[in-house]
Amino acid sequence: MPHIVLTGTESTYKSRLCAALSELFQLPAVPEYARHYMSENGIMASSVNEAVFNTIATGQIDQQRIHGYFDAHAQATLFDTDGITLAVWAADKFQRPVEAFTPIPTHLHYLVCAPTNKAYEDPMREDLDRRDELHKRYLEMLDGMNASYTVLKEVAFTDRLFEAISALRSCGFTPRD
């Protein structure tokens, strides 16, 4: 079974979907490291400099490694973001090459959350007005790496959850009772 990675722009239900899918399919879920780190350290999105980004990137990659992200034989796991998000972030904010963050294993399937829903303000979010532009970058990057993915487009959370369930079933996952 592949690992499942939720990715996409800000405020597109990624974390809520990850938690709901974890419960429905009884799969371990690895939360987004950036949100945890920023919350713990009182950092707002607008004040993330390159040094803070590097700390977040290291933490995210460490979380991926610890939870078997790079291991095709590890238990299937849900990841609430991965190196794709780091690559988009690094290229957009710091004009850094994406290669350092994008050694994507072939045993992943991405659920790309499209910015079709209403965006909600949060001090740890920025660029809510650029979600469509950034969404295109995610898709271009995934296409460029020939990654396996499903785009979740439904506007309402419940409908998007049903889209995600369908995608996981297509990958061979079965919800637990």
Secondary structure, 3 states (H helix, E strand, C coil): CCEEEEEECCCCCHHHHHHHHHHHHCCCEECCHHHHHHHHCCCCHHHCCHHHHHHHHHHHHHHHHHCCCCCCCCCCCEEECCHHHHHHHHHHHHCCCCHHHCCCCCCEEEEEECCCCCCCCCCCCCCHHHHHHHHHHHHHHHHHCCCCEEEECCCCHHHHHHHHHHHHHHCCCCCCC
